[in-house]
Amino acid sequence: MEGRAMMLLALALALALIACSNTSLADAKYYSKTRPYTPMKNKITNLHFYYHDTLSGPNPSSVLVAKPKNTTKPKIAPFGSLYAIDDPLTVGPDPASKVIGRAQGLYVSSSQETTTLVMYVEFGFTAGEFNGSSISVVSRNLVENKEREVAVVGGRGKFRMAQGIALLKTYSLNPSTGDAIVEYNVTVVHY
């Protein structure tokens, strides 16, 4: 009789556990059917600013994090070099012009023959209408071309779910230091 009671108790506990687990699974959904989908209207925003990438001097905005051995070409950013950046974004090409944000992230030299960077950068805006918003660029940047295009792949704040392109034009480049000022004309589609 005692064995039978233990068997019934074990069965009762198992049924209780199953009942509890089914209840908690039903309550813990990762989605909701009660919130209706409301399509949002696309917005298109055009941005124009200057990016100041400074590798030289006492307070560089771009620093070499890693560089492989035995790499010489290209001279400005040797193949395999990884840089961390915190570059100012300004309204004009003059470094003293109004700062409207920061470009923060990484770029890596990804070509053995030319100066080509792959950028993983967030352009965060700190002034004006887009203060607190940002766009994300993950793209190949053919630095040796005076004009080039990179992809905008995301954003936050007012640039939520952004996608678009940025047309880059080298405003100035110092080949001995690698310091550069680049003009950005960005077209962003967002919600």
Disulfide bonds with the S-S distance in Angstrom:
none
